[in-house]
């Protein structure tokens, strides 16, 4: 594994959000457009979106990583992740695995409900069948809830894997292991960051649902700032190696190194 150093207890959740907000509002049109296309590609096409999750998210991260260094960015860079499509696709699938399984199970529950209420004659045989289907559906729903909770932990543990592949050319296994180690060493900051991001998403939905197109870029940008706080050094030649000043984005980013 590449010798990449990471910081423990380094995440300033409030700073990540405020820095993400400052970055997004600084190029508002670009981030709204990129965020909309990102959400469209990975959120509106069942299963296909899971295949595109890693490459598309990597493209968004690439834009943020460049922008936070003051380097030129444009809309076309959101497809930068497709240059490493296979490792990013595999990583994205692994990261999203619990959600994919939960989605499949949800479709199973819906299908059972349709079958169970499909206008069958009111006889004991069909009543018994309906009871069995209802019982199976309850078990599946409970399993979905448990799987969703596991999925949150899973996703948090692996959330650094995509930018690690993007920036350091790590293999899939190395990126996943490195991400898990770094995430568990910054569990408190990540948990607080997730809580803040949930609040941002709720506010986005409340704002006539249009606010979600602002919330999503801010949330993704905040994740990149969290990544940079945990992995504060650039090793790739296409990124500027000079650290930004602590007050670059009006937050605490960069003050701890």
Secondary structure as UniProt FT lines:
FT   HELIX           13..26
FT   HELIX           28..43
FT   TURN            46..47
FT   HELIX           48..67
FT   TURN            68..70
FT   HELIX           75..84
FT   HELIX           85..95
FT   HELIX           97..116
FT   HELIX           124..158
FT   TURN            159..160
FT   HELIX           161..168
FT   HELIX           172..184
FT   TURN            185..186
FT   HELIX           187..206
FT   TURN            207..211
FT   HELIX           212..230
FT   TURN            237..238
FT   TURN            246..249
FT   TURN            253..256
//
